[in-house]
Amino acid sequence: MDTPTRTRAVALDRAATDELVAWIQDQLQTSRPAFDTARIIAERLGARKRGGLCEVIFWAPELVERRVAEGDVFVEVLEPEEELSLTRARQTHAFRRTRVPVARLENYCIAAISGMRAGTRERIGSFYSLAWRDAEERWTRVLDPLAASLPFGAFAPAEFFDVAGMLASRTDTDYWAALPEGDPVKLGPATNILQIHAPTATASMTLAGLTRHFETLGDRVRHGVPLAPADRIFVGYEAVQLLPVEPTTVYEAGPAFWSEEAEAEGEADEGRLVVDLRRPDTTNWGYDIVISGMAAVNPALLETGRPDELVDLACALHNFPGRPKKLIIDVVFGHSDNQGLDVLSHHYFAGPNMYGQNVNYRNPMVRAILLEMQRRKVDYGADAVRVDGAQDFKWWDSDAQVLRHDDEFLQEMADVVQEVAGRRYRPWFIFEDGRPWPEEDWELSSTYRAVIENQRDDDVFQWGPLTFAHNTPFLYTFWLTKFWRIEEILRHGGNWISGCANHDTLRRGTQINPKLNINTRLGDTRMEILDKAYDHPAAQMLTYAAFPGVPMDFLNAMARASWGFIRNQDDRYGVKIVAEEAVSLGWQVDSYTYSMPSSFPRLKELGFSDRDGLDRFFRILAALVEVTDYDLDVMAKLLNEVDPPLEGPSPFSAQVLKTIARAWMDDMHDYCNVSKYLDSLGDAHTDYMLRLREFRIARPWLRASFGPNDVFDYHKPTRGSVAFRSLRTGPDGEQVFVIAHLEGKPLLDIDPTTLPVAGLEGGGWDVALRSPPIGADFTGGSIDLHDGMAVLYTRKPR
C-alpha cells in the first residue's frame, strides 16, 4: 500500500482555525435547545477533509474539568516514516510526530491543519489523536470516537481518511438513482432477510471475502448457471442483515494492537515515535462494543484494512442481478462493554449494567454523537437499520425515581436523514425490544409492540415473539405451548420480523441441557436434532407461506453450521464464560467431527485428544465454577486432584485454564465457519427452501396480518401430533393453503384439502410446493405426514 513521502510540514492553519472557532461560537450563541445545537456541531466532529486541510474538532469536557490549559492541548499527528502495511500480522514502525496547537472554546478543541495526508483505498493517511500534558510533563491521549478509519482498533490513534472520496467512488449509483421521488425518500421493508455474521460466512472471514462471494453468485445468476446447494442458501433474499461491524473490545490482558516501544524527543512539539503494530485479530460475535469508533468498521473484519470494503459490499448487494439486495446494518447503542471506560470519558456513561455500562442518553452532546455515528455508518450505503436491545435505552427520572424507556431517542434514530449518491432518504427501521425484559415475567408480559405503538412511521418493525431469545423448537410441546404467541403473530404480526433461527435463538438453543425432553423425531443425534429444529421444513413453510411480517433466516442455521457465543478477548471471566458455553459441545460436536484434523486444533495441541475427554473436563469445570465461587486457583488445584486424571495440559493452573478458554473460543470460531458445512448440504432441501423464499417474494400480500376470511388452527384432536393448517386469501382472490406437521406422531392417510377448514371446500387446489422427502409425484390426494413435512397448495380465483 502506497505511503508517499511527506512533501510539506504539518502545521496549524490559523485563519482556517479561527473560522472554525467562529462557526462553533455562532452555534453556541443561539436560542436553540442544547440538543439541537449539539446535533449541528456533531456533524463536524472528528477529522474532516476540506480541500487541502484537515479540520479537527474534539468534544473533550474532561479537559475543562481537569483545568488543562489551552497551551497544553494539541492534535498529535503521526506519519509513518516508511511504507506501512495493514496486511501484516506484526511490524515495528517509526512515526514522525507533530503536535499541533489547538484553539479551545468551552468543551471543544479545534484545529485546521495543513500537511496531513488523507487515507484512501490505495494509501494510508496520517494518524491523529488529541494529546494533553499535565504539570508533571506527562502526556495523555484523547482518541476520536467519531473516527472514520481505525486500522488498529478503537484503542489506538485514528487514521485521517477521505470519506467523501470513498463514497464518491461507489459503483451502485444507478440503484440509488432508481429510488422513488421524494426528499427525503422513506424506504420500506424488504420481503425477507438473510442474517449474516461476516467472519463465519466465508473462508476468508472478511467483508471483502463476503463481497467476492456475492459477486461470484451474481455472475452465476447473470449467466444462468445452475445453482449448487451451497449457492442456494445465499440467494432468494431481498435483504442481507449483517451482525454488527463496529470495532469491538480488545484483549483484556494484551497484547495491544498499538504498543509504543520508545520515543526520541526532539523539540517540545516534535518527535519520533516507535510503535509495535499488530493486525487486529479478535474474534467476536459483534455485540461487545465500546461505543467509541462506531462510525468506523471493525478492522478485524477488513482484509485490506480499508473501510471501503463495507461500501464494496453494499454495492455488490445493490448490483445483484435480477433482484437487488438491501443492506441492513445492526446498531448497538443500548450498552457498552466496561472497556469503554478506557477509551471514553465518564460523560458518555450512566452507570453499570448487566452488560457493562449504561449509555448517558440524557447528555445532549452524547445523544447527538450517537446519532451522528449512526448517520455516518448508514451513509456507507445501508437501506435499513436494526437496533439491538432497544429495551435497554433507558434514563433515570429523578422526579419519579424510576427508570424510563427513552422512546424519544428511538424516534430520533428513525428520523435521521441519510444521503447516498446524491439521494436523501430515511431507512427502514427494525427494533429488537422485549421490554419489560430483563424482568422475570418478560416472556409472559412482553408485547413486542412497544416501539411500533410509539413511533410515527407505519412501517416500523420489531422482532416478533418467535424471533426473540429463548426459543427452543427442539423440545417436545414447544409449538403448542407457543400457540398463544402464534395467535398474536396472526392478528398483528404484519410489522414483526418472523422466524425462529437467528444469532440469538440458535445460541440459546445450544445452551439448553441436552437431558431435557428432546424431540428425538427430528434426528438420530443431538447434532441432527438441533440442525433440523432451526432449519425445520414445516416451520419454514409456516413462516414463509402463512405467517405475516418479514421472515428472517440466519445463515449458519440455513447451512446447518454450528454457532455460539464467540469472544476471545476475556481474561478475567473467560474461563467462566467458556464453562457456561461448553454445554454446546453436547449439541454441536460429536466424536467424529472432533476427530477431523481441521476441528479444534488448539485444544488438541493442549492435550484434549478426543471429544469425551474434553467433555469430561468441561463438565467438572462448570461444577467447580459454582462450588468455588469462581476462584481460579482453587479450581485448578481441585482439577489436579481428579482421579482418574483429566485430559489436557498438566498440571492445571489459573493461567493454564485461561489458555484453555482462549483455545476453545478460537477453535469454536473456526468450527462455526459456514464454509466447512457447504459440502454436506442436501440438494432437495436447499432447492425446497429457495423455492419457498421465491414463493413469498412473489406474494408480498402475505406480509399483512390475517384478515377476517383467513384461517389458522391445528389438527384436532391432536392424538399425539401437532399439525398446523393455514388458509389465506390474497387481494386478487388467490388462496394459499398450508398444512405443516411440526412435532409428534405422524398423521396417516389424510387428504389435506378435504379437512374441515372454513373456506377450503370446493376443490381446484394445486400442489405448489412440498417439503422433502415428499416426492414430486405427489400432486394431491391422501398422504402420510411425519415430523417436519409440509405441503403448500394454491387455488386461483373462481
Secondary structure, DSSP 8 states (H G I E B T S, - for coil): -B-----S--EE-HHHHHHHHHHHHHHHTSSS-HHHHHHHHHTT-EEEEETTEEEEEEE-HHHHHTT--GGGEEEEEEEESS---SS-SEEEEEEEEEEEE-EEETTEEEEEEES---B-SSB---EEEEEEE-TTS-EEEE--TT-SB-TT-TTS-EE-B-HHHHHHT-S-HHHHHTS-S-SSEE----S-EEEE-HHHHSTT-SHHHHHHHHHHHHHHHHTT----HHHHTTSS-SEEEE---S-B---TT---SEEEEEEEE-STTEEEEEEEEE-----B-S--B-STTTTS--GGG-SSS-THHHHHHHHHHHT-SSS--EEEEEE--S-B-GGGGGTS-GGGEEEE-SSSEEE-TTSHHHHHHHHHHHHHHHTTT-SEEEETTGGG-EEEETTTTEEEE-HHHHHHHHH--EEETTEEEE-EEEE---TTTTSTTHHHH--S-HHHHH-S-TT-EEE-TTTSS---TTBTTHHHHTHHHHHHHHHH-TTEEE-S-SHHHHHHHTTS-TTS-B-GGG-SSHHHHHHHHHS-HHHHHHHHHT--SEEEEEHHHHTT------B---SSSHHHHHHHHGGGHHHH--HHHHHSTTS-HHHHHTT--SHHHHHHHHHHHHHHHHHTTS-HHHHHHHHHT-SS--SSSSS--HHHHHHHHHHHHHHHHHHT-GGGTGGG--HHHHHHHHHHHHHHHT-GGGGS---TT-EEEE-SS-TTEEEEEEEEE-TTS-EEEEEEEEEES-EEEE-GGGSS-TT-TT---EEEEE-TTS-TT--SS-EEE-TT-EEEEEE---
